[in-house]
Amino acid sequence: GQYNTTSIPTFIQHAAVAALEQGDAFIRTMVGRCVESRAILVEGLSRIRGVTVVPPEGAFYLMVRVDTGETSLDLAFRLLREAKVGVA
């Protein structure tokens, strides 16, 4: 209810105008970066024995299957401990 009577702050209004007028180029740049990063990760992870990667069609994240014989939680902690890589 408060924005119906007091309005959105001016700086946010200016940011909205900038996003509407200039946002498409930024979005294209970010999508390109995500596509490139995803391709690098898919290629690299696919080379590792025991790792199966199914490339997503439009996401910036990857789902991988890792056959190590350990639980996913144990693997996550081992990756964090040994490689300093966090996974979810």
Secondary structure, DSSP 8 states (H G I E B T S, - for coil): -HHHHH---HHHHHHHHHHHHHHHHHHHHHHHHHHHHHHHHHHHHHTSTTEEE---SS-SS--EEE-SSS-HHHHHHHIIIII-----
